[in-house]
Amino acid sequence: VGGANEISPHGAALLDVIDGLSLNNSDPTAASRPFDIDRDGLVTSGGGATLILEEYEHALKRGCKPLFEILGYGCCADGHYLAKDYKNYVRAMQRALDDAGVGVDDVEYINSAASGGVWTDVYEATSLTKLFADRKVWISSTESTTGHEHNMAGVSKTIYTYLMMQNNFIAQNENIKVLIPEARSLRIVRSTIH
């Protein structure tokens, strides 16, 4: 599974037309602010990432030690724009949990898709609250450090999460001064946990 995203004037212009980009140009290192009340859009980024996926038994049979196992997957494509309805986020996450055969209490960390979008972060936080508000789940968005990686975000976030697991830390959600109200009941990682 792979993903790549090229930073181009055309791609940035498409996001700019819908007011999707952060205008915090005076302090670029603080421009990406997922879950912060003063976020004003995402910071686009690019690169490439690849994961080799194979069946667990096949990997063992050929003598390979798998790095990790993907237990479940869920999506929700119901003909509506996903980012405009938090219920679709909840539906997709619940489908992933069901497919994995685990419950919300089994989840220890979520690498959130929050990107600093004015509305998308609200929907993301609302959906996470619906499923995980009273749980001990740590949540952060690596996009606060990397920017929004578009086509490669799922693959790269999986790699970042694997690296955190292997090195026993959870990366902080950068640039939060004041949490949005929708995220205040969540365990958002404000300082890196070692």
Order of alpha helices (4+ residues) and beta strands (2+ residues): beta-alpha-beta-alpha-alpha-beta-alpha-beta-alpha-alpha-beta
